[in-house]
Amino acid sequence: MNLMLKRWIFAALALLLLIAVTACKAQDAEPAPATGELAAYTDEAMSALLRGERKAAALQYRRLGETVDARETTDAETIEAVLAALRALRIGEPVEERATDSDDLFLFTLDDGTTCSVAFEAHRLNTGDARYIVENGGALWKLAASILEPEA
């Protein structure tokens, strides 16, 4: 084999290796959601609930701080208000900081008995793998506080 042919074969193999490595890295990277809407960051059941395709029969709100506060409601107006506030959220950039003793969990029981949830850490969306800045959350946190208020 002449030297020029060997160089072309070597160059072609190097190019193929580069393409293969680039493709593997692209598959490993977690794709960023295409929207700032919460539904893009949740599982299928929660996304369907946020899109109005499923119906929630109950909501349990848990605030996990130095103490645990939890309250469950089956009031349809309250559940819909919380869902509306969740829909209004805009999810921003991921953040590295972690917080302890500052978690919020909204656990929905759907009309078929299945559950889905959305979690926050220091008012940042917590997907388990990452935390994201949350904008437009004032209404949600006011509702959450009112859910925990003792009934009169």
N, C-alpha and C positions, 0 to 999 in steps of 0.2 A: 504494500500500500504506500502510495506516495505521501509525503509530508503535508501537502496542501489538503488532501482528502481527510487525513487524520485531524487536522485543525478544524475543518468544517464539521466533522462528526463530534468533536469535543465541544465546539461552540453550540451545536444543536442540543446536545445533552445538557449542557449548562443552562441553556434557556429553558428547557423542559423542567429541570429541577427548580429553577427560580419560579416558574409558573405554578408548579405543584406546591411549593412552600407558601406562596402568596395565597393560593386557594385555600389551603388548610388554615392559615391565620384568619382569613375572612370568615370561615365557618365557625371558628372558635369565638370570634367577637360577638358579644350579645347585641343584637340589633336594637337600635333605639326606636322607641315607638314614634310613629309618624305624626302624632298629635299630642297636644298638652292636656287632653281630656283624661280623666281618671280611668275610664273603661279600657283604655289602651294599656294600662299597667296592671290590670287585675286578671284573675282567672276567668274562664268562660262563663261560669254561673254568675259571678259578680258582674261581669260585663253585660250579660243578658238582663240582669235586674236593673242596672243603670240605664240600659236602653229601653226599659219598659216592656221587655219581652217576657219577663217572669214577674211574679207577684210575691211580696213578702207578707207572711202572716204574723211575724213577731220580730222584734229587734231587741237585742241585748247590747247595752253600752257598758263597757268596762274602762275605767280609768285606773291605770296601774302606776302608782307613785310610791311614796313611802308606805301608803296603805292602799288597799284595793277597794274601790268603790264600784258597784255594779247595780244596774237596774234593768229590768226587762219590761217592755211594753208591747201591747197588741193593738194600741190605738192607731188606726189607719192614718189619721191626719198627721200624727207625730212621725210615723214611719215615712210617709210621703214627703214631709218637710225635710227629714234627714236625707232622703234620697235626692231631693232637689238641691240641697246644700252640697252634697257630694258631687252632683253633676256640674255645679257651678265652679268647682275647684279647677284651677289650672296648675298643671304639674310642670315644674321647671327643671333645672339642671340637677344632676346627681351631686350629693355632698358626701364628704368623707367622714365628717364628725359623727361620733356616736354619743348618745345620751343614755343615762341610766335613770330609773325611777321616773320616767316621763313618757308612758305609753298610753295610747288610746286604741281601743278595739271596738269596732262596730260589727256585731255578729248577727246576721239576718237568718231567720228560719223561713224558708220558702213554703208556699202553700202545699207542696208535695212532701214536705218534711226534711228536705235536704237543707244544708246550711252553706253559707258563703260569708266571707268577711273582708274587711279592709282595715289595715292597721297603720298607725302613725307612731312615730317616735319623736318626741319634742315637736309635735305638730308638723313633722316631715313625713311624707309617705314612706312606709316601710314595706318593701316588696319581699323581704327576706334576704335577698342578695344585695340590695342597694337601698339607699335612702335618697329622696328627692325633695327639693324645695317645693312647698305648696303655697300658691297664691290664691287670694280670694276666699280665705277660710274663716273669716269672722263669723258669718252666719252659722257655720257648722259648729264652731266651738261654743257659741251662745246656746244653740239647741242642745248640745251635749251637756252643758252645765244645767240647763233646765230639766233634762231627763233625770239627773241625779238629785234634784231638789226633792225634799220630802213632800209627800202628798198631803194636802190640807184636809 
